[in-house]
Amino acid sequence: MEQKKKKHTKVALFGTGYMGNPMVKHLLTAGYPTMVYNRSIDKTHNLQKMGALVAENPYDAVAFADVSLIMLSHYPAIEEVFFQNPPPTCCTARRSR
């Protein structure tokens, strides 16, 4: 009998600090394709070594994912990541499902 390969939901996670980092590790261990975005790219290096993709900007992460998780520390961080910078031209079209 041929075994079907399980397709996991693609996840984007914003904020790889105290809560986000372990969450990404668990997602990767469970086999979920995961893309991370963090304002300080240094906090993504260990996750990239484990198999996480690292987004250059938040819009690439959203376009990649079926589900997005936000683990940012406070509202000003959310505002900075999502609202202070306009999306790059390549990311302005919505992904079709």
C-alpha positions in Angstrom: 0.0 0.0 0.0 1.4 3.4 -1.0 1.6 5.8 1.9 0.4 9.4 1.2 2.8 12.2 2.3 1.1 14.5 4.7 0.9 18.1 3.6 1.3 20.5 6.4 -0.1 24.0 6.6 2.5 26.7 5.9 3.1 29.0 8.8 4.5 32.5 9.1 5.6 33.6 12.6 6.4 37.2 13.4 8.7 37.8 16.4 11.3 35.2 17.3 11.9 36.3 20.9 11.1 34.5 24.2 7.8 33.0 23.0 8.3 33.0 19.2 11.6 31.1 19.1 10.4 28.0 20.9 7.1 28.0 19.0 9.0 27.9 15.7 11.2 25.1 17.0 8.1 23.1 17.8 6.5 23.9 14.4 9.6 22.7 12.6 9.9 19.6 14.7 6.3 18.8 13.8 7.1 19.2 10.1 5.4 22.5 9.4 7.0 24.6 6.7 7.7 27.8 8.6 8.9 31.3 7.6 9.9 33.8 10.2 10.3 37.5 10.3 12.0 39.4 13.0 13.0 43.1 13.2 16.4 41.9 14.5 17.6 39.3 11.9 20.2 38.0 14.4 17.4 36.3 16.3 16.5 34.2 13.2 19.9 32.6 12.6 19.4 29.6 14.9 15.9 28.9 13.4 17.3 29.1 9.9 19.8 26.4 10.8 16.9 24.3 11.9 15.1 24.7 8.6 13.0 27.8 9.0 12.9 30.2 6.0 13.7 33.8 6.9 11.6 36.5 5.2 13.2 39.8 4.1 10.1 41.7 4.9 6.7 40.9 6.7 4.8 40.9 3.4 6.9 38.0 2.0 6.0 36.0 5.1 2.3 36.7 4.8 2.4 35.7 1.1 4.1 32.5 1.9 1.8 31.3 4.7 -1.6 29.7 5.1 -1.6 30.9 8.7 0.3 33.8 10.4 1.2 34.0 14.0 2.2 37.3 15.7 4.4 37.1 18.7 5.5 40.7 18.9 6.0 42.3 22.3 3.6 45.2 22.2 1.4 47.3 19.9 4.2 49.7 18.8 6.1 46.7 17.5 3.1 45.5 15.6 2.6 49.0 14.2 6.3 49.2 13.1 6.3 45.8 11.4 2.9 46.0 9.6 1.9 49.7 9.2 4.9 52.0 9.1 6.5 50.7 5.9 4.5 50.2 2.7 4.7 46.8 1.0 7.2 46.4 -1.8 5.6 46.5 -5.3 6.1 42.8 -5.7 3.9 42.1 -2.7 0.9 44.3 -3.3 -1.2 41.7 -5.2 -3.1 39.3 -2.9 -2.3 35.7 -3.2 -5.2 33.7 -4.7 -6.3 30.5 -3.0 
